[in-house]
Amino acid sequence: MSNPFYTAIYELVAQIPNGRVTSYGAIARALGHPRSARTVGWAMAHCPEGLPWQRVVMADGAIAAGEYAALRRAILEDEGVSFLPDGRVDMKKAGWTP
């Protein structure tokens, strides 16, 4: 992808540690574009293979809906990510701030 903002997003996502998650908004803020969470979402929908795409969730810990939601949760559970009873990631335990 030749878009420099997308490239920066992917570089940051590659740094998310195993067993941790961050939000679309946290990535946008870390890159100096605090109102670009939606753009981060678009970038993640088209991310290159090999990135830990499952580690990017909504700010409240919810997993984005879609055909891969169940797979994302399963991968996160395998990585040891804690979930709340309502199905959201426990951001206090698993959240990572870039």
SVG drawing of the C-alpha trace seen along z (x, -y; Angstrom):
<svg xmlns="http://www.w3.org/2000/svg" viewBox="-23 -15 30 36">
<polyline fill="none" stroke="black" stroke-width="0.4" points="0.0,0.0 1.5,-3.3 -0.6,-5.4 1.9,-6.7 -0.8,-6.8 -1.8,-3.1 1.9,-2.2 2.3,-3.9 -0.8,-2.1 0.6,1.3 4.0,0.6 2.2,-0.2 -0.1,2.8 3.0,5.0 4.2,3.9 1.1,4.9 2.4,7.6 0.9,11.1 -2.0,11.3 -2.7,7.6 -5.0,5.4 -5.4,1.8 -8.2,-0.3 -8.7,-1.9 -8.8,-5.3 -5.6,-4.6 -3.7,-3.9 -5.1,-7.1 -4.1,-9.2 -0.6,-7.6 -0.1,-8.6 -1.2,-12.2 -4.6,-11.8 -7.0,-11.6 -10.2,-11.8 -9.1,-9.0 -10.2,-5.9 -12.5,-5.1 -9.6,-5.4 -7.6,-2.9 -10.6,-0.6 -10.5,-0.8 -6.8,-0.2 -7.2,2.9 -9.9,4.2 -7.2,4.3 -4.1,5.1 -1.3,7.2 -0.9,10.8 1.1,11.5 -0.2,8.6 -1.9,9.3 -5.2,7.8 -7.1,9.5 -5.5,7.3 -7.3,4.2 -10.7,3.8 -13.1,1.0 -12.4,-1.4 -14.8,0.4 -13.3,3.8 -16.0,4.9 -14.9,6.9 -16.0,5.5 -18.9,7.4 -18.4,9.2 -17.6,12.5 -14.3,12.8 -15.6,11.8 -15.8,15.4 -12.3,16.2 -10.9,13.0 -12.3,13.9 -10.9,17.4 -7.4,16.2 -7.5,13.7 -8.6,16.3 -5.7,18.6 -3.4,15.7 -4.7,15.4 -6.7,12.2 -9.3,11.8 -12.9,11.2 -15.7,9.7 -19.0,11.6 -20.7,9.5 -18.1,10.7 -15.9,7.6 -12.2,7.7 -11.2,6.7 -9.3,3.5 -8.0,3.0 -6.2,6.3 -5.4,6.7 -5.3,3.1 -2.0,1.8 -1.3,-1.9 0.9,-2.6"/>
</svg>
